[in-house]
Amino acid sequence: MSTSKMPLKPDDFPVSAEGKTIKKQDGTPIATTEASPIADDVAERLNEDEARREEDKWA
């Protein structure tokens, strides 16, 4: 998987998977994977982690 050097910010979420590419909310690609199911899984996990992080801020 290729990775971006810039950290993700709250405004980048939710991320989505389009084929093998994971993209920020604005459509900017942030990573590519070897297979579409992997991209889907990574995007889902990133979104869940960010949602949990946001909930923790308010707890």
Residue, then its C-alpha position, 0 to 999 in steps of 0.5 A: m500500500s502506498t502512503s501519503k506523507m501528510p497526516l489526515k485531518p478531521d475535515d478529510f473524513p469520511v474517506s471512501a474506497e473507489g476500486k483500489t484507491i482510498k480517497k479523502q472526502d474531497g476526492t484526493p487520493i491518499a493511498t492505493t492497495e493491491a485489491s479493492p476489498i483491502a481498500d474497502d476494509v482500510a477505509e472502513r477502519l479509518n472512518e471507524d477510528e476517526a468516529r471513535r476519536e471524535e466521540d472521545k473528545w466529547a466524553 
